[in-house]
Amino acid sequence: QKYGDILNNLGVKKDCRHPPYITYIKEQIRVIAANIGNVVFICVANPSTLIQSISDAPKDMISIVNTALDEISPSGYVWYTNYLGLAPLARTILMGANDAKIILCGHSTGGAVAHVAHYSLISNRDYNFGNDKVISVAFGSTPFLWKSNCDTLENKQFVTYFDDQDIVPALFLPSIAKAQASRYCENSNRVAELSKFVGANFHNIMAHISEQEFKHYGVWIKLTKGLFGLERNQTDLSDHFRSEVFNTERTIQDISNKHSMANVYRKLKTFFNGQVPTSQNSATLNFCLREATAKCLATDELGPKILPCLLNTAIAGAVVTKRFGDNTIFNTLVKFKNDCFLYRLSLHDNVKCSKNDKSYDTTKNAEEDSAPWVEMLDRLSKIKPEGENTNDIMDSSDEFNHTNISTNMNSLAIHTAILLGLNHYDGEKGTTILKYAYPVAMGVVGVFGVIVTGGAGLVAGFGTYAVCTGGFVAADAAIISGISLGFAGASIFSGCEAYQAFSQAFRGADQDHFDLGIQVRLESYQEASDHYTRHLEYKAKSANIKVTEPKDATVNEMSIIAIDAPVSLSKNSRKLWNRFVPILRGIVELRKLCKNLVFIVVNGNQGVGKSWFIQSLRKVEHGSRVSTDYPSFYPYSPHQNTDAQVYIIDLPGSDSVSDKLRQYVKELFGIGSIGINLFQFDTRPQQLDREMLAMRNMFNGCSDVLICLNKVMSVPLNMKREPDNSQPLLSPILEKWTDYFEQNGVMLSGKNPKYHLMAIDMAGTNELPPFDDGGDEEEYQQECVVFERKVKRNLDILTVNGGKSRQDVVNWIDEKVKLLIKSRTMN
């Protein structure tokens, strides 16, 4: 409503108003992106809480771009810029819309990060859009850059507003370092408070400040008593910050008040001085913006505990384990389905009683609700084990396809989580139980805000079911909107029709854009999980169970199944409670069964060598992989943990345009435990923005991801068995790749990084091994010996020069599997 009021005051017509795209990470807004006509606003929310988490990084100051070592910024600013994907986002928008102009903006640390993103964007060697296309505007931010020479033309595109009593814009100045730092650093509380403003360890950064470092880059506009006073001369700015008036003693509260958005910067007059937007260019750019944000911006990491992820993993686990002779997970899912049916049957009994309608068929309605699960389990029941002995089973491979998971696994998992998040107990009439959590990305169909309210003539505890969408894909928005219209006033949300609508929405997003399909699923997973978690929290509180971890559903699951239905509930509510508890027991059992289940997902473009990689990894020669549009799975035996059930999933080429790829690869979204992404090795990174962004989305939820620069020996590097100097030949090449990855938000450094990098060659040669044609056996054996010696020599040269062999990859996988199983056991 506030956003609409602002646009209305600016004179923006209704058909030019579009919902903003909002990115949430760790339940806080991180980026808001919107457009008015051909102008895109990318607003960076204050990221201090996340930046502080890496304040102990090895370097407090690092280069913004690796090609300019004398252009540095606080490492937290650079890290967060890269992590969010701000520069790739702006670049993608400019590539997709020729007439677009971009304003990067933010307050405090967010403003500094906006400036860093702008600087990173225009400093990229591939930027060729002109300086007038992008401007960054900050409010009350610190200086962000030290640079030996300042280009006045590009300076004008960096604008910072600051209040004349705001201390934050002066924090990195030498004058403050000398005259003020000791005063603040002597007080530990003040250091902590100032670190929040800076977004990093204030004491450490101040220790690095010298006379030659940070200056005020760009245009700085000083605000005095609500009037605009231009201060463009850097010397004048320094004089102001050294003045007696500015350097008076202040409390932390004084500092906070003069820095706050509400007290100071929101008082700036809002005005519009540009071309009046038209509905056509505004809508066209808005679609481009939403595609770019779904593809480029960082997303929140899925937790393995959330219910939709668990159900997806359990279904996939049932496929692979049943194929290899183990029906345990499948049988547990069958019982889970039966318990859900009985729960829904009780709900429909209540509806029949409330309506006093003898013709209401409770069994038929409950069966319709359970139909998606019946169809899924019917397909899984037809899976037969491959082979009669262990050797045959271990050498086999199979696929995820229409005969098992189909293209509705995500829809089933999400819809089930939402149904189990609906609260139907007495005493909740008129109360919002499943709040509209928050618009994770308002324009994407995947935002399903589920609202349950009491309604006239409805059973107590039941209510209408409404779904909110932003109209990303018109056809899909109509489908979802149809649900809310179709069930307005209904007593119960129909399982079957909603499931079909989710399925259609996902397929529409898949066909429209690969990244949108992933984004839709991500947000739906989060939203559905939130509803389920809040429902359990309410149940626990109604039973007087102390809720110690309200956001952790697993804690409340265990607490609820351990007690009887509270006597304070009505008879009907106790019946529902007793029907719900077996479902929770089934979920707890699935969690136990999936603790030892590990999926290693292997991804990469076509021709990068995934099949050869997997064959080498497993030491199983099963010939060349037959081209297919379906993901394949293979059993894998780790050497350090025999209890774990580990499977390798070989995805089709990520650059394939097959519709089946779009559907089946996304159906496996969220099940990965460990990811491996293959890139073709080269002496310098190529333009791989698209591949890296896809990798970040594909491996969301994985605990660790190994990036392999594959086939090192295929590139003529003139590597020697004894390098001429102490530095391995591959070290500087790996540093280039590391810088490139981190500039695109794939972080390989910091505390416990998720991503890891290796330059590898699994075979040691591009040559095929000798072929036994049935001729001279002695000659064949001699050829094998020569071949093996050559491979060993090549691998020795590879490792001496900083590369990794098959054994290094195996050791890495085994260690990560061991740590993963250990962490799951502890939790």
N, C-alpha and C positions, 0 to 999 in steps of 0.2 A: 504494500500500500504506500509506504514512504517513497519507494523508488518510482512508483507511478505518479505520486504527487510532484516529485522533483521534475519528471519529464513533462508533466502538465504545465508547471510553472515556466519551463523553458519553451513552451509552445510546440512541443513535439506531438504530432498527431497520433491518435490511437493506433492506426495501422502501421506506424513506424516504431511502436513500442514492443519490445521483446523481453521475455524473462531473462534475467542474467544467469550465466553459468557459474555455479558456485562449487568450488573444490573444498572438501573437508578432509583433513588428515588428523588423526588422533582426536576426533570430535571437536575440532576447531576449524573455523573458516581460514583458509590459506590464500585462496585467489578468488576474485570475482571478476568475470569477464562479461562485457556487454558492448553493444554498439548502438549508436545513434546515427542513422544515415550511413555514410562511408567512414565514420570515425569509430575506432575500436578503443575501448577503455579496458586496460588490464590492471586491476588494483591488487597490490600485494598486501595482505593483512600482516600486522606486526608478528614476525616469526620468532621472537626472542626465545620462546620455550623450546623450540626445536634447535635453534642455533646454539643455545647454551649446552645442548647435549653433546656437541662436538667441540666444546671450548678447550678441551685438553688435546686437541689435534697437535701433531708434531710441529707444525708451523702456525704462528699466529697471523702471519701475513703471507699471502701467496699471489702469484701473477693471475690476473683476470683471464688472459689468454696466454698460451704457452709460447707464442711467437714473440711476445714482448715482455721480457723478464724485468724491465724497469717500470712496469705499470702494475702496481700492486694494490691489494685491498685486503681488509681483514678476511681471514680464511673462512669464517662463518658466513660472511656475505656471499663469497664466491660459491661456497659449498651449497648454500640454500638456493641460489640462483640456478645452479646446475641441477640440483635435486628436483626442483619444481618443473624444470623444462621451459622456463620463460623465454629464453632466446629462440629455441626451436619453435615455440608457439608463435612468436611474432613473425619469424621467418616464413613459417607455413602459411600464415594469413596473407602476408604480402605476396607470396607466390600464387595463392589461389584467387586473389582479388587485386587487380591492377590499380584500382582507384582507392584502395583502402589506405587510411592513415591511422597510426597507432599512438596512443598515449599510455605509457607505463607510469603508474603512480602508486603512492603509498605514504603512510605516516611513520615517523620515527625510523626504526630499523627497516620496516617495510619500504620506506622511501629510499633508503640507501640501497636496498636490494633491487629496487626498480631501476636505479641509476646503474648499478653493476650489470643488470640484464641488458640495458640499453647499450652500455659500453661493449659488453661481450658480443652483442649482435652486430654492431657496426664494425667491430674489429675482426670479425670472421672473414677469411679470405674469399668466401663465397657470397658475401653481402654486396649486392650491386643495385640497390634500389634507390640510392640517393639519401642525403642527410635530412631532407625535408619530409621524409616519410614517417619518421619516428621522433617523438619527444618524450622525455621523462620528467615528471613533476613530483617533487617530494615536499613534505611538510614536516619541519622540525627534525630533519635527519642529521646524522653525523656526516662529515666529509667521508667520501668513499674511496678516493683515489689519490695515490701519489704518482705523478708523471713528470718526467724531466722537461718536456716541452708541451705546451698547451696550444692546440689549434683553436683559434678564436671562432672559426666557423662552426665547428662541432660543439664548442663550448656553449653556444647559444641554444642548443637543443637540450641542455641539462639545466633545469630550473628548480630552485629550492626556495620555499617560503619559510621564514623563521621569525618567531617573536623576539623582540629585542631583549627579553629577559629569559629566554629559553637557553639553558646551559648545554643541552645535548649537541647542538651544532658546533660547540666549541671543544668538545671532549678530546678530540685528537690533535688539537693545536699544540705546538711547542710551548706557547705561553701558559696554557693550562697545565701542561706536563711539568713545567718548572715552578709555577707559582701556586698551583692548586692541587696537584696530584698528591703531594705528601699529606695535605689536609684530609683528603678523602680516603687515602689508602691507610691512614692510621686507624680508621674506624672500620672494623670488619662489616658492620651492618651497612655502612654507606657503600662499601665496595660491592656488596651483594646487590644493593639497590641499583647502583650505577651499572652493574653488569647486566641487569635486566633491560635498561635503556639501550645499552650497546649491543646486547645479544651475544656477548662473549665475555671472557674473563677480563674485566676492566684493568686490574692490576698488571696482568701480563702484557696487554696491549700498550698501556702507558709506558711500560718499561722499554718498549721498542721505539717510542717516539723520539725523534731528533729534530734539529733545526732544519734539516733538508727534506723532511718528509711531508706529511699531509698538508695540503693547501685546499682552499675552497675552489673546487673545479666547477665551471659553469656559471650561470647567472643566479646570484643570491639576492632575494628580495626581502628586505627587513620590514616587519610589520610593527608599527608604533602607534599605540592608542587607536587601533582600528583603521588607520590610514596607511596607504601604500607609500613606502619610502624606499626608493631604489638604491641599493648599495652594490654596485657592480665591481668596484675596485677592491681587489683582495687586500691591499694595504689598509684601506679604510676598515674593512671587516676585522682585520687583526687588531687595529686600534680600538675598535668597539669592544672586542672581547678582552682587551687588556685594560679597559677603562675602569676607573674606581667604582662607578655606578654598577657596572656589570659584575664586578668581583666582590660584591658585598656578601657577608655571611648568609647562608640560606639553610633551611631545613630540607629534608628529603621531601616533605609535603609541599614546600614552596617550589622545589624543582619540578615535582610531578604536576602541580597546578599550571605552571607556566609552559609545560610541555604537552598537556593533554589536548586531545582533539576536541573534546566537548567545550573546554573553557576558552580555548584560543582559536584553533584553526577552523572550526565549523562556523565561526562568525564571519568568515569571508563571504562576500556577496557572490551568489551564483548568477552567471550570465551566459548567454549564448551569442557568439559573434562569428557566424560562419554560414555556409550554404544550408538552406532549409532542406532537411532530408525528405526524400520521396519514399513512398511505400515500396517501390520496386527495388531501388538500390539498397534500401535498408534490409529488406527480406533476403535478398541475394547474399549480402555480406553476412547476415546473421546465420544463414545455413553454413557458409564457409567457416565462420567463427566456431560454430558448434562442432563441425567435423574436426577442426584443428585442435580444439580444447580436449575433445575425447581422445585424440591421438597423441597429443604432446604433453599435457599436464600430468604431473605425478598423481597417483591414486593411493588411497589408503590400503595398507596391506591387509589382506584377508587373514583372519586367525583360523588355525586348524580346528578350533573348538566350536566355531559357529555352526549352527544346525544345518543350513543348506550345504555347506562344505562337507560336513560329516555324511549326509545322505548321499551326495554325489560320489564321495569316496567309497561309501559302502556298496553302492550299486556297481561302480566300476570294479571294486574288490570282489564282489560276488561273481562278476563275469570271469575274471582271471583265475580266481581260486577254484571255481566250479569247473573251469576248463581243465585244470590240472588236478582234479579229483577231490576237492575239498568243498563240501556243501554247507559248512558252518555259517558263513555270513549269509548265504542265500536263505537258509532255514530261519535265521534270526529276522531277516526282512519279511518273510512270510508271516511270522508271528506278529511282527510290528504292524503289518497291514491289517491283520485280523483284529488286533486291539484297537486300531484306529476306526475300523468299521463299527465295533461295539460302542465306541465313544460317540460316533456320529449317530448311531441308532438311538442312543439315549437322548441326544439333542433333539432329534426329530420326534421322539415320543413327547418331549416337553412342548414342542410346537403344536403337535396334534391336540394335546390337552388344553393348551391356551386358546386354541381356535375352536375347540369343541367341535371338531370336524371329523366325523367318523370315516369319511371317504379319504382322508389324508393317509397315504400309503407310506408309513415310516420305513419299511424295509426297502421299498423301491427307491426312495430318496437316498437312503444310506448307501445302497448299492451303486447308485449313480455317482455319489461322492467318491466311492472307492474304485470306480472303473479305471482311472489312470494307473493305479497301483496294480490292479488285476492284470491289465494289459502288459505292464512292464514285467511282472513276475512270471506271466505266462511265457513271454519270450525267453526269460532267463531259465525257466524250467526245462527248456528244450536243449540247453547247452549240454553236450556230452563230453566226457574226458577224452583227451587225445592219447592214444597208446595205452597199452596194458602194463608196461613196465616203466621203471623210473627213467631209464636212458631215453626212451622214446619221448616221454613227457618233457624232460629237460632240454631236449633238442628241438622242441616244437616252437612254433610261433602262431599267433592268431591276430584277429583284428577286432576293433570296436566298429560295429556297423549297424545296419538296419535290423539285423537279426537279434541283436541284444540291447544295446542302450538306446537305439533309434535316435531321433533328433529331439526328443522331449524330456531327456533326463534332467536338464536344468529347470525346466518348467515344473516338473514334478517335485523336485527338491524345494524350490522356492515356494510353490503353492502350499506344500505340506507344512512348511515352517510358518507360513502366515495363518493357516487354519489352526495350528497348535498355539498360535499367539492370540487367538480370539478368546476373550474372557466372557463366560456365560453364567457367572454366579449371581445369585440374588444379592440385592443391596447395591448394585452398581448402575441402576437405572439413571440415565441422565448424566453419567460420568464418562468423560473421555478416557477409555482404557488404553486404546492403542493410538496414542497421539500421532499426529502427522510429524514424524521424527524430525526431519528437516530436509529441505530441498537440496539433496546432495548435488544434483545438477538439474535444475528445474526444466530445462528444455529436452531432456532425454526421456524417452518413453519408459526407461527402467526405473523411474522414480515412482514408486507405488505408495502414496501416503494413505495408510489405512486408518480410517476413523470410525470408531464404534460409539454410537450415542443411543440414548434411550429414545423411543418413539411412541407416539400415541397408538394404542391398540396392540403393542408388541409385548411379547413375554418379557417379564422383568429380567434384565441382564442381557437381553438380545438387543439388536439395533440394526440400523441401516449400514450398508457397507458402501463406502465411497472410495473411488480411486481418482487421484489427481494426476494429470499429465500436462506436459507443456507443449505437446504437439510437435515433437521433433520430426516424426515421419507421419504425415497426415493420415494415411490409411491405418497405421497401427494405433495412433491416438484415438481414432474413431472406434476401433475394436475395444480398447480399454475403457473409453468413456461409455461405451455401450454396456459394459458390466455395471457401472454405477447407476445408469438409468434403469437397466433391467432389474436391478435388485433394490431399487429405492422402495423402502417400506417393507421389504421382505424380512422374515424373521431370522433367516439363516443364510449364510453365504454359500451358494451352490459350488461344490468342489469341481465338478466336471466341466462346467462352462467356463469358469475362471481359468482352469488348467489349459483349456483349448485356447483361450484368449492370450495367455502368457506365451504359449507355444507359437502362435501366429505373430505376436509382437517380436519375439526373438528372431524368428525366421526373416521377418521384414527387415530388422536391423542388420542381420547377417548379410542379406543380399545388398543392402544399401552401402555398407562400409564395414570392413573387417574390424576396425578399432571400435566402432560404435557398438557392434555386437558384444565385444568384450566389456565395454563400459556399461551397457545395459545390464549385463549379468552381474557385474561387480556391485552396482548400486542396488540391484534387486536383492542380492545376497545380504548386503548390509541392512537394508530396510526390513526384510523378512526376519532376520536374526534379531534385530532390535525389538520387534513385536513379541517374539517368543521369549526373549530375556525378560521383558517387562511383565509379561504374563506370569512367569515363574516368580518374579519378585513380589508381585501382588499375592500369589498363592502363599509364599513363605510368610509374608507379613500377616496374612489372615489367620495363619496357624501359630502366630507368635514366635516364629523362627527368626532369630537375629540374622539379618542380612549383612554379612561382612563384606561380600564382594558382589554388589548389585549388578555389575556388568559382566560377571562370569556365570553363565548359565549352569556350568557343571557343578558348582558348589550348591546351588539351590536344587538341582536335580537330585543329588544325593540326600539332601536334607528332607525333601518332600517324600521320597519313597520310603524313608525310614519311619514315618509316623502314620497314624490313622487319620481319617478325615476329621477335621475339627467339629466338635459337637455344636459349636455356635452357628454352623451353617444349617440351612434348611434341608429338608429331606431330599429334595431334588438336587440341591447343590452337593450334598454328600455323595449322592449317587454318581454325579458327574465327576467328583473328585476320585471316587473309587474306580471309575472307568478310565480316568486320565493317568493314574499312577502306573498301570501296566505299560502304557505307552512310554512313560519316562524310564521304566525299567528296561524296555527294549532299546531306548536311546543310549542308556548307560552301557548296556551289553555291546551295542555297536561300537561305542567308543573303545571299550576294552579290546574288541576284536581288531579294530583298525590301528591300535597302538603299534603293533608289530608289522603293519602293512606299509611298505615304502614304495612309492612310484618315482622312478627316475625318468624324467621327461627329456628327450633329446630333440632339439629343434635346430633348424638351419635351412638355408636356401637349397634349392635343387642343385645337385652336382657338387656340393661342398664336401661330400664324403661321409654322410651319416651311416650308410649301410656298412661301409668298410670299417668305420669307427666302432660300430656295435659288434661286428664280427670279431674284430681284434680284441675288444673288451671282454667278450664272453669266451674267446678262443673256440668258437664254434663255426665251422665252415658250412654254411647252408646255401652257398651260391649267391649270386647277385640278387638283390631285392627286386621282386617284380613290381613294376610301376603300379601304384594303386592310389586311390583317393581316400583310403581308410587308414587311421592310425593302427600300427601293429604293436603287439606287446610280446615280450620275451621274459622268461624267468632269469634271474641273476643271483648267483651265490656269493655274497660277500665273505671275505676271509676272516673277519674279526668278530662277526656276530651271526651265528648259525640260527638263532631264534627268529630273526627278522625274515619276513616274507617280502622279498625285493623283486620288483619287476621293472624292466626297461620299456618305456613307451616310445616308439619311433614315429614321430609325426611326419606326415608328408611335407614336401618342401614348402617353407613359409611364404615363398613368392609365387606359389601356384594360384591360379585364378579359378580353380574348380569350385563349383557351388557345394559339392560334397565336402570339400576341405573346410569351407567356411562354416558348415554346420557341425561336422563331427569333431573338428579340433576344438571348437568353442564348447561343445558338450562336455569336454574333459576339463574345462576351466575350473581351477580351484582344487583339483585332486593331486597336483604335483607336490611331492615332498622335497625333492632335489631336482634342480634343473641343470641341463648341459646345453649350451648354445655354441654351435660351430660357425666360425667365420673363416673364410679363405685367408691364409697367411699372406702378408705382403710386407715390404719394408717400411711402408707408411700407410696409415689408414686411408681408405677410400671414402667416398660419400655414403655413409651407412646410417644416416639419421633415421630413415624409415625402419630399417632392420632393428636398430637399438630400441626405438620406441615400442615396436612390436614385441621385442624380447621382454621389456619391462612389464607389459600387460600380460604376456603369456605366462610369466613365472611369478605373477602375483600370488602370494601365499606360500611360496617355496621358502624353506629355511635357508638354503644356500644355492647359489648358481655358479657353475664353472663355465667361464668363457674360454673356449679353445680356439686359438689361431691355428688352424689345421693345415697339415701337409707342408711343414717347414722345408723338408728336403726337396720339394718340387721347385723351390726358388733358388736360383744360383747365387749363393752368398759367399762362396770361397771360404767356408769355415775350415779351420785347421784343428788338428788333433791337440795341438798345444798353442793356444792363442798368443799373439805377439805381446799383448799387454795384460795387465791384471784384470781388466774389465771384460767380461764375456761379450762376444760379438752381438748377441741378441738383446743385451740389457738396454742400450739406447733405443732400440726398436720397440721394445716393450714399454719404455717410458713414453714414447710418442703415442702408442695405442692407449695407454692408461690416461694420459692427458685428454685424448680425444673422447674416450668413453665418459670421463668425468664431466667434460664440458657439455655432454648430452644427457646428464642426469644419471649415469650408471656409475655409482660410487664404489670405488675399489679400495679406498683408504678410510681412515677413521677407526672408531671403536667397533670391533666385531662386524666388519663389512659383510654384506650379503653376497656381493659379487667377488669372484676370484678369477685371475687371469693366468693362462698358460699358453706358451708357444709349443705345439706338440707335433709329433709325427708318430702315429701308432705302428706303422709298418717298417719305418726305417729306409724305405726305398719305394719308388714308383713302379718298379719292375714286378711282374708277376712271378711267383715261385715256379720252379721247374715243373714241367708237366710229364707225368708218367704215361707214356704212350704204349707201354707194354714191350718196349724194346730191351736194350741192354740194361740190366738192373744195376750193374756196377757203375756204369756211366751215369745213370740217373742219380744214384746215391752220391757220386762225386760232385755232380752239379748242385745237389742239395747242400752239401757241405760248403761249397764255394759261396752259394747264395746266403747261407746263414752267417758265414764269416763277414760277408759284405754288409749284411744288415746290422750285425753287432758293431762293426767298425763305424758305420754311419750313426748309430744310436749313441755310441761313445762320444763321437764328435759333437752330436746334438746336445747332449747333457753338459759337456765341458763348456759349451758356448752359451749356456743359459736356457736351453730348451728342455722339454720334458718328454719322457717315453710313455709307453703303455703302462708300465709298472707304476709310474708316478700318478697317472690318472686313477689306476686301480686303488692305490694307497689313499688318494684323496677321497674317493667314493667310500671306501671302507671306513675311514675315519669319520666322515660326515654321517654315515648310517649309524655308526656306534654312538656318536654324540646325540643324534636325533632320537634314537630309541631310549637313551639314558634320560634325556629331557622329558620325553613323554611319560616314562615310568615315574619320574619325580613328581610330575604334575598330576 
